[in-house]
Amino acid sequence: MSDTKTPAATTLVIGAGELGLAVIKGLLEQSPGSVGSTGVLLRPPVNDAEEVISRHLQDKGLRIIYGDLATETVNGLAAIFAEFDLVICCTGFVGGPGTQRKITEAALQAGVERYVPWQFGVDYDVVGRGSGQEVFDEQSDVRDMLRGQSATQWVIVSTGMFTSFLFEPAFGLVDLERGRVHALGSWDNRLTVTTSEDIGRLTASILAHEPPIRDEVVYVAGDTFSYAQLARMVEAHLGRDVERVLWDFGKLRSEVAMHPEDGMRKYRLAFARDSGVAWDKERTFNATHGIEVTDVPAWLNRRGLAVSA
């Protein structure tokens, strides 16, 4: 009887930003013994903050690999990916147009066993192409690439918008200081949001699921609500009435036409829809498996974001 053990699966996480760090934490909580077989692909540090993150991850026992997604070739990325069984892309659109296609092509060329692309967002099958946001079109291309082959298994985790992005001043949906909430398209349009911490935990749970989930889109949600409900949640948190401002589709489209290089205006237009950006929380992976998540009121309360009247 052989006592040879099956080697542990090796995992590469691409990026260590808000999502990357959350996914790394989720993976290590799910399987503490996997730290020695987990690598992180980072761009070479260009400032002290990036150097601190790199040292922090190295101190945990993670293997750090340096490479720049914006300048690295498909062949170069494929050579890196080929050392790993599982590749999880946690770097979004910062590398510029075409980056997600390049990363996906490299993962397929490398023959990785399992791949989780950067699709932590809306339902790109429903949104499709022509939403007004070019990076959404690229996400549809990535899905076509994955579905057009069978050698590499893939898992897409649809999360909706990151909860923190709701309150991003540059995005402009919620202004807590002024007590103002904007609706995109209609007050009845809905959004699904999930915190990065929950995405990290849920991604780890999805990847550990038995039997393995393969070639499938998995939906998660921290909260799903209409813009009218969002306004009421903000009012409850602030303890006062808020100003409600509707940005209808025509206004959003004209703003994009006048400012074609403004990515935030394109995001507002892309989210001003009644399908593809929200799904019922009761039907998600976290709900069906009884995994607790953070909704918007809890997220606000944990961060002490109340503003006095």
Kinemage of the C-alpha trace (Angstrom):
@kinemage 1
@onewidth
@group {chain A} dominant
@subgroup {mainchain}
@vectorlist {calphas} color= white
{ca met a 1} P 0.000 0.000 0.000
{ca ser a 2} L 1.504 3.293 -1.088
{ca asp a 3} L 1.766 6.133 1.442
{ca thr a 4} L 2.230 8.719 -1.273
{ca lys a 5} L -0.058 11.667 -0.656
{ca thr a 6} L -1.843 13.569 -3.381
{ca pro a 7} L -0.127 16.945 -3.610
{ca ala a 8} L -2.198 19.911 -2.483
{ca ala a 9} L -3.785 21.958 -5.250
{ca thr a 10} L -1.847 25.115 -5.957
{ca thr a 11} L -3.681 28.422 -6.197
{ca leu a 12} L -2.703 31.757 -7.722
{ca val a 13} L -4.601 34.912 -6.767
{ca ile a 14} L -4.088 37.773 -9.202
{ca gly a 15} L -4.029 41.076 -7.338
{ca ala a 16} L -4.128 42.126 -3.703
{ca gly a 17} L -6.479 45.077 -3.694
{ca glu a 18} L -9.774 45.232 -1.836
{ca leu a 19} L -11.080 42.039 -3.434
{ca gly a 20} L -7.787 40.174 -3.691
{ca leu a 21} L -7.050 40.516 0.019
{ca ala a 22} L -10.604 39.422 0.852
{ca val a 23} L -10.319 36.341 -1.374
{ca ile a 24} L -6.936 35.428 0.107
{ca lys a 25} L -8.412 35.721 3.606
{ca gly a 26} L -11.400 33.605 2.590
{ca leu a 27} L -9.214 30.885 1.079
{ca leu a 28} L -6.969 30.666 4.127
{ca glu a 29} L -9.943 30.589 6.508
{ca gln a 30} L -11.504 27.833 4.408
{ca ser a 31} L -8.249 25.851 4.303
{ca pro a 32} L -5.581 27.136 6.732
{ca gly a 33} L -3.081 24.558 5.533
{ca ser a 34} L -3.132 25.929 1.987
{ca val a 35} L -0.936 28.948 2.710
{ca gly a 36} L 2.185 27.193 1.451
{ca ser a 37} L 0.566 26.322 -1.873
{ca thr a 38} L -0.937 29.751 -2.522
{ca gly a 39} L 0.719 32.411 -4.629
{ca val a 40} L -0.168 36.036 -5.294
{ca leu a 41} L 0.621 37.844 -8.539
{ca leu a 42} L 1.433 41.510 -7.908
{ca arg a 43} L 2.854 44.262 -10.017
{ca pro a 44} L 6.306 45.358 -8.796
{ca pro a 45} L 5.735 47.802 -5.905
{ca val a 46} L 5.798 51.452 -6.967
{ca asn a 47} L 5.128 53.011 -3.561
{ca asp a 48} L 5.427 52.308 0.158
{ca ala a 49} L 1.833 51.105 0.494
{ca glu a 50} L 2.322 48.412 -2.153
{ca glu a 51} L 5.625 47.395 -0.559
{ca val a 52} L 3.862 46.984 2.804
{ca ile a 53} L 1.180 44.756 1.283
{ca ser a 54} L 3.808 42.610 -0.423
{ca arg a 55} L 5.797 42.145 2.792
{ca his a 56} L 2.613 41.422 4.755
{ca leu a 57} L 1.645 38.620 2.379
{ca gln a 58} L 5.162 37.207 2.357
{ca asp a 59} L 5.157 37.185 6.163
{ca lys a 60} L 2.020 35.059 6.033
{ca gly a 61} L 3.938 32.461 4.052
{ca leu a 62} L 2.399 33.242 0.670
{ca arg a 63} L 4.521 33.118 -2.450
{ca ile a 64} L 4.791 36.474 -4.197
{ca ile a 65} L 5.236 36.641 -7.957
{ca tyr a 66} L 5.805 39.986 -9.639
{ca gly a 67} L 4.403 40.848 -13.043
{ca asp a 68} L 2.635 43.758 -14.717
{ca leu a 69} L -0.649 42.745 -16.330
{ca ala a 70} L -0.623 45.835 -18.535
{ca thr a 71} L 2.726 45.065 -20.160
{ca glu a 72} L 3.128 41.292 -19.781
{ca thr a 73} L 2.460 39.193 -22.873
{ca val a 74} L -0.002 36.328 -23.099
{ca asn a 75} L 2.918 33.914 -23.298
{ca gly a 76} L 4.548 35.481 -20.262
{ca leu a 77} L 1.366 35.234 -18.193
{ca ala a 78} L 0.741 31.682 -19.404
{ca ala a 79} L 4.204 30.671 -18.185
{ca ile a 80} L 3.321 32.000 -14.722
{ca phe a 81} L -0.142 30.445 -14.660
{ca ala a 82} L 1.101 27.023 -15.782
{ca glu a 83} L 2.593 26.420 -12.331
{ca phe a 84} L -0.844 26.522 -10.696
{ca asp a 85} L -3.957 24.359 -10.689
{ca leu a 86} L -6.361 27.185 -9.852
{ca val a 87} L -6.134 30.820 -10.961
{ca ile a 88} L -8.436 33.454 -9.437
{ca cys a 89} L -8.396 36.875 -11.075
{ca cys a 90} L -9.065 39.616 -8.520
{ca thr a 91} L -7.804 42.509 -10.611
{ca gly a 92} L -10.448 44.377 -12.559
{ca phe a 93} L -10.094 46.965 -15.278
{ca val a 94} L -7.064 48.892 -14.023
{ca gly a 95} L -4.854 47.259 -16.631
{ca gly a 96} L -6.785 48.929 -19.432
{ca pro a 97} L -8.996 47.621 -22.240
{ca gly a 98} L -8.299 44.054 -23.295
{ca thr a 99} L -6.662 43.042 -20.017
{ca gln a 100} L -9.358 40.540 -19.045
{ca arg a 101} L -9.282 38.917 -22.462
{ca lys a 102} L -5.494 38.660 -22.223
{ca ile a 103} L -5.586 37.099 -18.753
{ca thr a 104} L -8.244 34.619 -19.843
{ca glu a 105} L -6.335 33.689 -23.004
{ca ala a 106} L -3.237 33.097 -20.877
{ca ala a 107} L -5.138 30.902 -18.409
{ca leu a 108} L -6.507 28.777 -21.253
{ca gln a 109} L -3.137 28.596 -22.988
{ca ala a 110} L -1.506 27.513 -19.723
{ca gly a 111} L -4.034 24.717 -19.341
{ca val a 112} L -4.891 25.569 -15.749
{ca glu a 113} L -7.342 23.089 -14.288
{ca arg a 114} L -9.720 25.694 -12.892
{ca tyr a 115} L -10.153 29.399 -13.519
{ca val a 116} L -12.187 32.097 -11.788
{ca pro a 117} L -12.227 35.180 -14.028
{ca trp a 118} L -12.818 38.767 -12.921
{ca gln a 119} L -16.604 38.633 -13.316
{ca phe a 120} L -17.439 39.777 -9.790
{ca gly a 121} L -20.216 42.082 -10.897
{ca val a 122} L -23.394 42.084 -12.948
{ca asp a 123} L -24.987 39.312 -14.997
{ca tyr a 124} L -23.161 39.897 -18.267
{ca asp a 125} L -25.301 37.287 -20.049
{ca val a 126} L -28.357 39.472 -19.439
{ca val a 127} L -26.647 42.846 -19.831
{ca gly a 128} L -24.932 41.746 -23.031
{ca arg a 129} L -23.049 44.100 -25.298
{ca gly a 130} L -23.907 47.711 -25.974
{ca ser a 131} L -24.674 48.741 -22.394
{ca gly a 132} L -22.677 51.952 -22.776
{ca gln a 133} L -19.785 50.595 -20.741
{ca glu a 134} L -17.104 49.064 -22.969
{ca val a 135} L -15.575 46.984 -20.179
{ca phe a 136} L -18.920 45.188 -19.858
{ca asp a 137} L -18.610 44.198 -23.526
{ca glu a 138} L -15.199 42.710 -22.757
{ca gln a 139} L -16.722 40.614 -19.985
{ca ser a 140} L -19.096 39.084 -22.541
{ca asp a 141} L -16.066 38.254 -24.676
{ca val a 142} L -14.476 36.462 -21.714
{ca arg a 143} L -17.590 34.342 -21.244
{ca asp a 144} L -17.537 33.393 -24.920
{ca met a 145} L -13.870 32.368 -24.618
{ca leu a 146} L -14.565 30.165 -21.606
{ca arg a 147} L -17.647 28.539 -23.089
{ca gly a 148} L -15.844 27.909 -26.362
{ca gln a 149} L -13.458 25.390 -24.787
{ca ser a 150} L -13.611 22.398 -22.435
{ca ala a 151} L -10.048 21.858 -21.194
{ca thr a 152} L -10.189 24.412 -18.360
{ca gln a 153} L -13.044 24.333 -15.864
{ca trp a 154} L -14.351 27.736 -14.848
{ca val a 155} L -16.522 29.283 -12.170
{ca ile a 156} L -18.026 32.750 -12.444
{ca val a 157} L -19.146 34.434 -9.220
{ca ser a 158} L -21.813 37.086 -9.875
{ca thr a 159} L -21.883 39.482 -6.943
{ca gly a 160} L -23.609 42.614 -8.164
{ca met a 161} L -22.031 45.943 -7.289
{ca phe a 162} L -19.516 46.105 -4.435
{ca thr a 163} L -21.378 47.543 -1.443
{ca ser a 164} L -18.678 50.160 -0.896
{ca phe a 165} L -19.209 51.478 -4.445
{ca leu a 166} L -22.739 52.572 -3.493
{ca phe a 167} L -21.144 55.232 -1.318
{ca glu a 168} L -18.223 56.120 -3.587
{ca pro a 169} L -18.368 59.932 -3.910
{ca ala a 170} L -17.183 59.861 -7.522
{ca phe a 171} L -20.016 57.488 -8.447
{ca gly a 172} L -22.527 59.782 -6.770
{ca leu a 173} L -25.393 57.417 -5.917
{ca val a 174} L -25.524 58.200 -2.207
{ca asp a 175} L -24.324 61.414 -0.581
{ca leu a 176} L -24.545 60.840 3.159
{ca glu a 177} L -23.227 64.256 4.079
{ca arg a 178} L -25.890 66.095 2.079
{ca gly a 179} L -28.565 63.485 2.699
{ca arg a 180} L -29.180 62.783 -0.979
{ca val a 181} L -29.912 59.579 -2.916
{ca his a 182} L -29.894 59.299 -6.698
{ca ala a 183} L -31.778 56.662 -8.679
{ca leu a 184} L -30.468 55.379 -12.004
{ca gly a 185} L -33.207 55.110 -14.614
{ca ser a 186} L -36.147 54.575 -12.262
{ca trp a 187} L -36.906 54.398 -8.548
{ca asp a 188} L -38.226 50.885 -9.192
{ca asn a 189} L -34.966 49.628 -10.738
{ca arg a 190} L -33.133 47.228 -8.451
{ca leu a 191} L -29.512 46.627 -7.501
{ca thr a 192} L -27.700 43.676 -5.967
{ca val a 193} L -24.664 44.500 -3.831
{ca thr a 194} L -22.169 42.391 -1.862
{ca thr a 195} L -19.292 43.419 0.402
{ca ser a 196} L -15.768 42.484 -0.623
{ca glu a 197} L -15.361 40.544 2.635
{ca asp a 198} L -18.424 38.443 1.846
{ca ile a 199} L -17.269 37.910 -1.736
{ca gly a 200} L -13.993 36.540 -0.400
{ca arg a 201} L -15.704 34.112 1.979
{ca leu a 202} L -18.315 33.042 -0.537
{ca thr a 203} L -15.793 32.516 -3.347
{ca ala a 204} L -13.789 30.231 -1.067
{ca ser a 205} L -16.954 28.317 -0.133
{ca ile a 206} L -17.989 27.967 -3.770
{ca leu a 207} L -14.569 26.617 -4.726
{ca ala a 208} L -14.616 24.143 -1.816
{ca his a 209} L -18.123 22.888 -2.586
{ca glu a 210} L -18.607 19.160 -3.100
{ca pro a 211} L -19.327 18.010 -5.684
{ca pro a 212} L -17.160 20.605 -7.405
{ca ile a 213} L -18.969 23.429 -9.161
{ca arg a 214} L -17.720 23.630 -12.719
{ca asp a 215} L -18.512 25.654 -15.825
{ca glu a 216} L -21.231 27.527 -14.001
{ca val a 217} L -22.312 31.043 -13.046
{ca val a 218} L -22.961 31.209 -9.299
{ca tyr a 219} L -24.999 34.084 -7.880
{ca val a 220} L -24.375 35.622 -4.462
{ca ala a 221} L -25.872 38.713 -2.823
{ca gly a 222} L -25.399 40.694 0.337
{ca asp a 223} L -28.504 42.745 -0.386
{ca thr a 224} L -30.975 43.357 -3.211
{ca phe a 225} L -33.201 46.435 -3.227
{ca ser a 226} L -34.839 49.084 -5.370
{ca tyr a 227} L -33.564 52.657 -5.384
{ca ala a 228} L -36.712 53.640 -3.472
{ca gln a 229} L -35.811 51.081 -0.806
{ca leu a 230} L -32.232 52.352 -0.759
{ca ala a 231} L -33.483 55.866 -0.018
{ca arg a 232} L -35.541 54.525 2.889
{ca met a 233} L -32.535 52.607 4.247
{ca val a 234} L -30.408 55.750 4.153
{ca glu a 235} L -33.174 57.724 5.877
{ca ala a 236} L -33.402 55.101 8.622
{ca his a 237} L -29.637 55.254 9.082
{ca leu a 238} L -29.432 59.043 9.179
{ca gly a 239} L -32.625 59.469 11.172
{ca arg a 240} L -33.921 62.162 8.814
{ca asp a 241} L -35.472 62.609 5.397
{ca val a 242} L -33.199 62.502 2.352
{ca glu a 243} L -33.430 64.318 -0.949
{ca arg a 244} L -34.400 62.021 -3.814
{ca val a 245} L -33.033 62.805 -7.280
{ca leu a 246} L -33.833 60.715 -10.356
{ca trp a 247} L -31.227 60.453 -13.108
{ca asp a 248} L -33.350 59.146 -15.958
{ca phe a 249} L -31.959 57.186 -18.882
{ca gly a 250} L -32.078 60.127 -21.269
{ca lys a 251} L -30.055 62.353 -18.942
{ca leu a 252} L -27.467 59.654 -18.310
{ca arg a 253} L -27.104 58.896 -22.010
{ca ser a 254} L -26.671 62.565 -22.916
{ca glu a 255} L -24.017 62.989 -20.210
{ca val a 256} L -22.033 60.071 -21.625
{ca ala a 257} L -22.328 61.612 -25.104
{ca met a 258} L -20.957 64.919 -23.791
{ca his a 259} L -18.203 63.261 -21.727
{ca pro a 260} L -17.220 60.085 -23.638
{ca glu a 261} L -14.015 59.581 -21.637
{ca asp a 262} L -15.716 59.706 -18.220
{ca gly a 263} L -15.809 56.163 -16.863
{ca met a 264} L -18.120 56.980 -13.959
{ca arg a 265} L -20.782 58.431 -16.234
{ca lys a 266} L -20.570 55.237 -18.304
{ca tyr a 267} L -21.062 53.147 -15.163
{ca arg a 268} L -24.160 55.140 -14.226
{ca leu a 269} L -25.618 54.561 -17.677
{ca ala a 270} L -24.754 50.855 -17.610
{ca phe a 271} L -26.506 50.368 -14.269
{ca ala a 272} L -29.634 52.330 -15.285
{ca arg a 273} L -31.561 49.213 -16.237
{ca asp a 274} L -34.247 46.898 -14.890
{ca ser a 275} L -32.446 43.599 -15.560
{ca gly a 276} L -29.027 42.033 -15.256
{ca val a 277} L -27.833 44.082 -12.280
{ca ala a 278} L -30.034 42.490 -9.595
{ca trp a 279} L -31.333 39.062 -8.596
{ca asp a 280} L -33.427 37.724 -5.746
{ca lys a 281} L -31.303 37.179 -2.647
{ca glu a 282} L -33.375 34.138 -1.658
{ca arg a 283} L -32.087 32.216 -4.691
{ca thr a 284} L -28.382 32.874 -4.168
{ca phe a 285} L -25.618 30.482 -3.108
{ca asn a 286} L -25.330 32.144 0.287
{ca ala a 287} L -29.081 31.915 0.961
{ca thr a 288} L -29.440 28.287 -0.111
{ca his a 289} L -26.427 27.294 1.993
{ca gly a 290} L -27.372 29.376 5.043
{ca ile a 291} L -24.276 31.597 4.908
{ca glu a 292} L -24.745 34.902 6.690
{ca val a 293} L -23.871 38.048 4.745
{ca thr a 294} L -23.851 41.788 5.362
{ca asp a 295} L -26.747 43.891 4.070
{ca val a 296} L -26.599 47.650 3.494
{ca pro a 297} L -27.904 48.758 6.935
{ca ala a 298} L -25.400 46.484 8.691
{ca trp a 299} L -22.574 47.724 6.454
{ca leu a 300} L -23.401 51.337 7.297
{ca asn a 301} L -23.644 50.643 11.004
{ca arg a 302} L -20.354 48.745 11.148
{ca arg a 303} L -18.533 51.640 9.584
{ca gly a 304} L -20.169 54.316 11.684
{ca leu a 305} L -21.156 56.273 8.583
{ca ala a 306} L -24.000 58.141 10.222
{ca val a 307} L -23.951 61.889 9.611
{ca ser a 308} L -25.556 64.172 12.142
{ca ala a 309} L -28.543 66.212 11.001
